[in-house]
Amino acid sequence: MTIEQSLMRIMKIAGGLTHGRGVSESILSRWTKGMTSFQNIGEEMEKMCGVAFTSSEQHVEMRESRIKRDTSDSKKLMDWFTQHQPFPKVADILCLTTGVVGDSTINCHMAKEIGLLSIDRIVGGDFETVKFYRKDRVLPLATMKNAIKISDETIPTTIFQRITIAKQFDEELEEFLKYELCPYPLPLFDDYGMRKGTKSTLYKAFTPTEKANLQGCVYVIDGGYLLHKVVWAGGQSFSSICESYISFVKSKYKDSAVVVFDGYPQEGTKYAERERRSRQQMSVDVMFDKTMIPTMPQEKFLGNMKNKIRLISMLKDNFAEAGIHTKQAQEDADTVIVTTAMDLAQQHNCVVIVGEDVNLLVIMISRCRDVNSNIYFLKPGKGAVSQLIFSPDCHPDQSISDNILFLHAMGGCDTTSASFKVGKMRFLQTLKKNPALTKTIQIFKDPTAHADAVINAGISFFTALYKLSDKESASLNKLRYKCYLRSAYKTSAQLASLPPTEAAAQQHSLRVYFQVQQWLGNEKDPEQ
């Protein structure tokens, strides 16, 4: 801006120092050296003659009113970021979108200091001595090389392909395949984090009941399902929206219903999954009251966790005034919903859990099959799809019902990874084909289980899941090697389709154990 408004303007305006002829390459260096003197002479001539060579104002950013407005806007931004910290506090330089961590060579956060040092070198010299060196550049995260250092030697991350060519013996390749050979475990993770499967496919494993009599039942409603189920009419205030929720609950599920909402702590095992979902429906924070009318679509509004927290708080107050009982879990509401239904089942002839999340069904099957036969799960209909009602004994196989929490978590849920192109039904079929595993995976329901026992059980199940033949007996790493050899004969093969390494399977097994214990109501330290 300074160059354009002060130095170049006087030189380039018609009638100015260049007399309308412009600046040619042949005299560029001479003009550059004398530019400051020319500018001073030009200004003094304008003052003496009372004439200014000016055109319309080119930079509105330099106006006093604009500067005041920018200062005010900057203060608003700083105040907002002070209250809503969007960036994790980490010691490393981290890319927010890709997760790439910068090393000691990355200095983009020092751009101002580096720029000032470069200017200091220029001051006191002349134009011919000014030089810029590549080593003085500001290096952003984009300059990170796709390589790693091993014993001071740079190794590209295409190491896997090079290893398969450079290997001298097949035994070497089998040894190499014990390691990931890539930045993250491909069978369980992708570029965005843990792989996500389709949880709802698990409904296919269960048979709905047609004998349930729901007359006089007490309903326990999943608050997350309720938030999205009631459609907001256009032009409604939040007060009217709350009334819509009350009318929906009373008309569908009566005054005796209990609504259980999720909690939304700033940390927790499900926080990462909620952040992932919120990125699909990004929206701003809205400070609203009962009289305000929402200016954005319902799904977009609910995509922001802070908006959802404020709305739940408002709904709880309104439900209480209408005589509808509510609860809110510390984090995930699934376990609280089922335990609430179990408590109510001791006082009422029939209790119905209402929701769409398959988590509720598997927890009910696991915890109510042998205890409460008067509890049902209602999956509401949508459009041409009719509602479905499930009882705790909706699966005929006792071993599947007893271990349904493990099978669900092992196949991927909100806090565990799904396996690449391995569906939920395959996990159930693996247990059916290998009945001996039933005793092995019982360890996942033991609240006092040792980590080593959990890991061994998880690896045993993974080995059975990826086993190439019923007669084959091999370790998971050896099975990974055999699967790789078999994939070489296919027209297209992906490394993600290989079994996970034993190291990755260990961590996955511990995650599964932690989630199963949470569903069973046993609080564990996730860091342990």
C-alpha positions in Angstrom: 0.0 0.0 0.0 2.8 2.4 0.9 4.6 1.7 -2.4 1.5 2.1 -4.5 0.2 5.3 -2.8 3.4 7.1 -2.1 6.3 6.0 -4.3 4.7 4.8 -7.5 1.8 7.3 -7.8 3.9 10.3 -8.4 6.2 8.4 -10.8 3.4 6.9 -13.0 0.6 9.5 -13.2 0.4 11.3 -16.5 2.2 14.6 -16.2 4.2 13.4 -13.2 7.9 12.6 -13.0 7.7 10.2 -16.0 5.9 12.8 -18.2 3.5 10.1 -19.3 6.2 8.0 -21.0 6.2 5.2 -18.4 9.2 3.3 -17.1 11.3 1.3 -19.5 13.6 -1.6 -18.6 16.7 0.3 -19.7 16.4 2.9 -16.9 14.7 0.7 -14.3 17.7 0.3 -12.0 18.5 4.1 -12.2 15.0 5.0 -11.3 14.9 2.4 -8.5 17.9 3.9 -6.8 16.6 7.4 -7.1 12.9 6.6 -6.3 13.0 8.0 -2.8 14.5 11.3 -3.9 12.1 11.6 -6.8 9.2 11.0 -4.5 10.4 13.8 -2.1 10.9 16.2 -5.0 7.5 15.4 -6.4 5.8 16.1 -3.1 7.6 19.4 -2.6 6.7 20.5 -6.2 3.1 19.7 -5.5 3.1 21.8 -2.3 4.8 24.8 -4.0 2.5 24.9 -6.9 -0.6 24.0 -5.0 -1.4 21.3 -7.4 -1.8 17.6 -6.7 -1.6 14.8 -9.3 -4.3 12.6 -7.7 -7.0 10.3 -8.9 -9.9 8.7 -7.1 -9.0 7.2 -3.8 -7.7 3.7 -4.5 -7.5 2.2 -1.1 -10.6 2.6 1.1 -8.8 0.6 3.8 -6.8 3.7 4.6 -9.8 5.8 5.4 -10.2 6.7 9.1 -13.7 5.2 9.3 -12.5 1.9 7.8 -9.6 1.7 10.3 -12.0 2.3 13.2 -14.3 -0.4 11.9 -11.5 -2.9 11.3 -10.2 -2.3 14.8 -13.7 -2.9 16.3 -14.1 -6.1 14.2 -10.7 -7.4 15.3 -11.7 -6.9 18.9 -14.9 -8.8 18.4 -13.0 -11.7 16.9 -10.5 -11.8 19.7 -13.2 -11.7 22.3 -15.0 -14.6 20.6 -11.9 -16.7 20.2 -11.1 -16.1 23.9 -14.5 -17.7 24.9 -14.5 -20.4 22.2 -11.0 -21.9 21.9 -11.0 -23.8 18.5 -7.4 -24.9 18.6 -6.0 -27.7 20.7 -3.1 -26.7 22.9 -0.2 -28.8 21.7 3.5 -28.3 21.7 3.9 -29.2 18.0 3.1 -27.2 14.9 0.0 -29.1 13.7 -2.1 -28.7 10.5 -5.8 -28.5 11.7 -7.2 -30.3 8.6 -4.7 -33.0 7.8 -3.0 -33.6 11.2 0.5 -33.3 9.7 3.0 -32.4 12.4 5.8 -30.0 11.5 9.4 -30.7 12.5 12.1 -28.2 13.6 12.5 -26.8 10.1 9.0 -25.4 9.9 9.0 -21.8 10.9 5.8 -20.3 9.5 4.7 -19.2 13.0 7.8 -17.0 13.1 7.0 -15.1 9.8 7.1 -11.7 11.4 10.4 -12.2 13.2 12.0 -13.7 10.1 10.8 -10.7 8.0 12.2 -8.2 10.5 15.6 -10.0 10.4 15.6 -9.8 6.6 14.8 -6.1 6.7 17.6 -5.5 9.2 20.1 -7.0 6.7 18.9 -4.5 4.0 19.1 -1.4 6.1 22.4 0.5 5.6 23.2 -1.1 2.2 22.4 -0.1 -1.4 20.2 -1.6 -4.0 23.0 -3.7 -5.7 24.0 -5.4 -2.4 20.4 -6.6 -1.6 20.2 -10.4 -1.8 17.6 -12.9 -0.7 18.7 -16.4 0.3 16.6 -19.6 0.1 17.6 -20.5 3.7 15.9 -17.3 4.9 12.5 -18.3 3.5 9.5 -18.9 5.7 8.7 -22.6 5.5 5.0 -23.6 5.8 3.7 -27.1 6.6 3.3 -27.7 2.9 7.0 -28.1 2.6 7.1 -31.2 4.8 8.7 -34.0 2.9 6.8 -37.2 2.5 9.6 -39.1 4.2 11.0 -40.2 7.6 14.5 -40.3 9.0 16.1 -43.5 10.2 19.6 -43.3 11.5 20.1 -39.9 9.8 19.0 -41.4 6.5 15.9 -40.1 4.8 13.5 -42.9 3.9 10.5 -42.1 1.6 7.1 -43.4 2.8 6.9 -45.4 -0.4 9.2 -47.7 1.6 6.7 -50.6 1.3 7.0 -50.9 -2.5 10.8 -50.6 -2.3 11.1 -53.2 0.4 9.1 -55.8 -1.7 11.6 -55.2 -4.5 14.8 -55.1 -2.4 14.0 -58.2 -0.3 16.3 -61.1 -0.7 14.2 -63.9 0.9 10.5 -64.5 1.5 11.2 -64.7 5.2 12.3 -61.1 5.1 9.1 -59.9 3.6 7.1 -61.8 6.3 9.2 -60.0 8.9 8.6 -56.6 7.2 4.8 -57.2 7.2 4.8 -57.3 11.0 5.0 -53.5 10.8 2.6 -50.9 9.4 4.9 -49.6 6.7 2.6 -46.6 6.4 1.7 -43.6 8.5 -1.3 -45.3 10.1 -2.9 -48.8 10.3 -4.7 -49.0 6.9 -7.2 -51.8 7.8 -8.6 -49.7 10.7 -7.9 -46.1 9.8 -8.2 -43.8 6.8 -7.0 -40.2 6.1 -9.7 -38.8 8.5 -9.2 -41.1 11.5 -11.0 -44.3 12.5 -12.8 -46.1 9.7 -16.6 -45.8 9.9 -18.9 -48.6 8.9 -22.7 -48.7 8.7 -23.9 -49.5 12.2 -27.5 -49.9 11.1 -26.8 -53.0 9.1 -26.7 -54.9 12.4 -30.5 -54.6 12.5 -30.6 -57.4 9.8 -29.4 -59.9 12.4 -32.4 -59.5 14.6 -36.0 -60.6 14.1 -38.7 -58.0 15.2 -41.5 -59.3 17.4 -45.2 -59.1 16.5 -46.6 -60.3 19.8 -45.7 -57.2 21.9 -48.7 -55.5 23.5 -47.7 -51.9 24.2 -50.9 -50.8 25.8 -50.2 -48.9 29.0 -46.5 -48.9 28.4 -44.0 -46.3 29.8 -41.7 -44.9 27.2 -38.0 -44.0 27.6 -37.0 -41.7 24.6 -33.6 -41.1 23.2 -33.2 -37.3 23.4 -30.8 -37.3 20.4 -33.4 -39.0 18.2 -36.1 -36.6 19.5 -34.1 -33.5 18.6 -34.1 -34.4 14.9 -37.4 -36.2 14.8 -39.6 -33.1 15.5 -39.5 -30.9 12.4 -39.3 -27.1 13.0 -41.8 -25.1 11.1 -40.6 -22.0 9.3 -41.0 -18.7 11.2 -41.4 -20.4 14.6 -39.7 -18.9 17.7 -37.7 -21.1 20.0 -40.6 -20.9 22.5 -43.0 -22.4 19.8 -40.3 -25.0 18.9 -40.2 -26.2 22.5 -44.0 -26.4 22.5 -43.8 -28.6 19.3 -41.5 -31.0 21.2 -43.9 -31.2 24.1 -46.9 -31.8 21.9 -45.0 -34.5 20.0 -44.0 -36.4 23.2 -47.5 -36.1 24.8 -49.4 -37.2 21.6 -47.0 -40.1 20.8 -45.7 -41.3 24.1 -47.9 -39.8 26.9 -47.0 -37.6 29.9 -45.4 -40.5 31.7 -42.5 -40.7 29.1 -38.9 -40.1 30.2 -36.6 -38.2 27.8 -32.9 -38.9 28.2 -30.4 -36.5 26.6 -26.7 -36.9 25.9 -24.1 -34.9 27.7 -21.6 -32.9 25.8 -18.4 -32.5 27.8 -15.3 -30.8 26.3 -13.5 -34.1 26.4 -14.3 -37.8 26.4 -14.1 -40.9 24.4 -16.9 -39.8 22.0 -15.7 -36.2 21.6 -13.8 -37.0 18.4 -16.8 -38.7 16.8 -19.0 -35.7 17.6 -16.4 -33.3 16.1 -16.4 -35.5 12.9 -20.2 -35.3 12.6 -20.3 -31.6 13.3 -17.9 -31.0 10.3 -20.7 -32.5 8.0 -23.1 -29.7 9.1 -21.0 -26.7 10.0 -22.8 -23.8 11.7 -22.0 -20.8 13.8 -22.7 -20.4 17.5 -26.1 -18.8 18.2 -26.9 -17.0 21.4 -30.7 -17.3 21.5 -33.7 -17.0 23.8 -37.3 -18.1 23.6 -38.4 -15.1 21.6 -35.8 -15.5 18.8 -36.6 -17.1 15.5 -33.9 -19.4 14.1 -32.4 -18.1 10.8 -30.7 -21.4 9.7 -32.0 -24.9 8.9 -32.7 -27.3 11.8 -30.0 -29.8 10.9 -27.4 -27.1 10.4 -28.3 -25.5 13.8 -28.1 -28.9 15.6 -24.8 -29.6 13.9 -23.2 -27.2 16.4 -22.6 -28.8 19.8 -22.9 -25.5 21.7 -26.3 -24.7 20.0 -27.5 -28.2 20.9 -26.4 -27.8 24.6 -28.3 -24.5 24.9 -31.4 -26.0 23.2 -31.4 -29.1 25.5 -31.2 -26.8 28.5 -34.2 -24.9 27.3 -36.1 -28.1 26.5 -35.4 -29.6 29.9 -37.0 -26.5 31.6 -40.0 -26.6 29.3 -40.5 -30.4 29.7 -40.3 -29.9 33.5 -43.1 -27.3 33.4 -45.2 -29.6 31.2 -44.8 -32.5 33.7 -42.5 -34.6 31.4 -39.5 -36.1 33.3 -36.0 -35.7 31.7 -32.5 -36.9 32.4 -29.1 -36.0 31.0 -26.1 -38.3 30.9 -22.6 -37.2 31.7 -21.6 -38.1 28.1 -23.2 -40.8 26.0 -26.9 -41.4 26.9 -27.2 -45.0 25.6 -26.3 -46.8 28.8 -28.4 -44.4 30.9 -31.4 -45.0 28.7 -31.3 -48.7 29.1 -30.6 -48.6 32.9 -33.6 -46.1 33.2 -35.8 -48.6 31.4 -34.6 -51.4 33.7 -35.5 -49.4 36.8 -38.9 -48.5 35.4 -39.5 -52.2 34.5 -39.6 -53.1 38.2 -42.6 -50.7 38.7 -44.5 -51.1 35.4 -45.8 -54.0 33.3 -44.2 -52.8 30.1 -41.4 -50.4 29.3 -40.4 -49.3 25.7 -37.1 -47.7 24.6 -37.6 -45.4 21.7 -34.7 -44.5 19.4 -33.0 -45.2 16.1 -29.4 -46.0 17.3 -28.6 -49.7 17.1 -26.5 -49.2 20.3 -29.7 -49.1 22.3 -30.8 -52.4 20.9 -27.5 -54.3 21.6 -27.3 -52.9 25.1 -30.9 -54.0 25.8 -30.2 -57.5 24.4 -27.1 -57.9 26.5 -28.4 -56.5 29.8 -32.2 -57.4 29.7 -32.3 -60.8 28.1 -32.2 -62.8 31.3 -33.5 -60.1 33.7 -36.4 -58.1 32.2 -38.7 -59.7 29.7 -41.1 -56.7 29.8 -38.7 -54.3 28.1 -38.9 -53.6 24.3 -37.0 -51.5 21.8 -39.1 -49.4 19.3 -37.4 -48.3 16.1 -39.8 -45.6 14.7 -40.8 -45.8 11.1 -39.9 -43.3 8.4 -41.9 -42.7 5.2 -42.9 -46.0 3.7 -40.8 -47.9 6.3 -43.0 -49.1 9.2 -41.9 -49.1 12.8 -40.1 -52.2 14.3 -40.4 -53.6 17.8 -37.6 -55.8 19.2 -37.6 -57.9 22.4 -34.4 -58.8 24.3 -34.6 -62.4 22.8 -34.8 -61.2 19.2 -31.9 -63.3 18.2 -32.2 -67.1 18.4 -28.5 -67.8 19.0 -27.6 -67.6 22.7 -23.9 -67.1 22.0 -24.6 -64.2 19.7 -26.9 -62.5 22.3 -24.4 -63.1 25.1 -21.6 -61.5 23.2 -23.5 -58.9 21.1 -21.7 -55.9 22.8 -18.3 -57.3 21.9 -19.3 -58.1 18.3 -20.8 -54.6 17.8 -17.8 -52.8 19.3 -15.3 -55.1 17.5 -17.0 -54.4 14.2 -16.9 -50.7 14.7 -19.0 -48.2 16.6 -18.8 -44.5 17.6 -15.5 -45.0 19.5 -13.9 -48.0 17.7 -12.7 -48.5 14.2 -14.6 -50.5 11.5 -12.5 -52.9 9.5 -11.9 -52.2 5.8 -14.7 -53.8 3.8 -15.7 -56.2 6.6 -19.3 -55.8 7.5 -21.1 -56.3 10.8 -22.7 -59.6 9.7 -19.3 -61.2 9.1 -18.3 -60.7 12.8 -21.5 -62.6 13.8 -20.8 -65.3 11.3 -17.2 -65.7 12.5 -18.4 -66.4 16.0 -21.0 -69.0 14.7 -18.3 -70.8 12.7 -15.9 -70.8 15.7 -17.9 -71.7 18.8 -14.7 -72.1 20.8 -14.2 -68.3 20.6 -17.2 -67.9 22.8 -15.2 -68.7 25.9 -12.2 -66.7 24.8 -14.1 -63.4 24.3 -15.9 -63.7 27.7 -13.0 -61.7 29.0 -14.4 -58.5 27.5 -17.3 -58.6 30.0 -15.0 -59.1 33.0 -14.5 -55.7 34.7 -11.3 -56.9 36.4 -9.7 -58.3 33.2 -5.9 -57.8 32.7 -4.9 -56.0 29.6 -2.8 -58.9 28.3 -5.7 -61.3 28.5 -7.9 -58.8 26.6 -5.3 -58.3 23.9 -4.8 -62.1 23.4 -8.6 -62.6 23.1 -8.9 -59.7 20.6 -6.0 -61.1 18.4 -7.6 -64.6 18.5 -10.8 -63.2 17.1 -9.1 -61.1 14.4 -7.2 -64.3 13.3 -10.5 -66.2 13.0 -12.1 -63.2 11.2 -9.4 -63.1 8.4 -8.6 -66.9 8.4 -8.2 -68.1 4.8 -9.4 -71.7 5.5 -11.1 -73.5 8.3 -8.1 -75.9 8.7 -5.5 -73.1 8.8 -3.8 -72.2 12.1 -1.5 -69.2 12.1 -0.7 -66.1 14.0 -2.2 -62.8 12.9 1.1 -61.5 11.5 1.7 -64.7 9.5 -1.9 -64.6 8.3 -1.2 -61.0 7.1 1.7 -62.3 5.1 -0.3 -65.1 3.5 -3.1 -62.7 2.6 -0.6 -60.4 1.0 0.8 -63.2 -1.2 -2.8 -64.2 -2.2 -3.6 -60.6 -3.1 -0.7 -60.5 -5.6 -2.8 -62.7 -8.0 -5.7 -60.3 -8.0 -6.2 -57.7 -10.7 -6.6 -55.0 -8.0 -5.5 -55.3 -4.4 -5.5 -52.8 -1.6 -3.2 -53.0 1.4 -6.1 -51.9 3.6 -7.7 -55.3 2.9 -4.9 -57.1 4.7 -5.5 -58.1 8.4 -4.2 -55.5 10.8 -0.8 -56.0 12.4 -0.7 -57.5 15.9 0.3 -54.1 17.3 -2.8 -52.4 15.7 -5.0 -55.3 16.9 -3.8 -54.8 20.4 -4.9 -51.2 20.6 -8.2 -52.0 18.9 -8.9 -54.7 21.4 -8.3 -52.4 24.3 -10.6 -49.8 22.8 -13.3 -52.5 22.4 -12.9 -53.6 26.0 -13.2 -50.1 27.3 -16.4 -49.5 25.2 -18.0 -52.8 26.3 -17.3 -51.9 30.0 -18.9 -48.5 29.5 -22.1 -50.2 28.0 -22.2 -52.5 31.0 -22.1 -49.5 33.4 -18.5 -50.1 34.6 -16.5 -46.8 34.6 -12.9 -47.3 33.5 -10.0 -44.9 33.0 -9.5 -44.7 29.2 -5.9 -43.8 29.6 -5.3 -47.1 31.4 
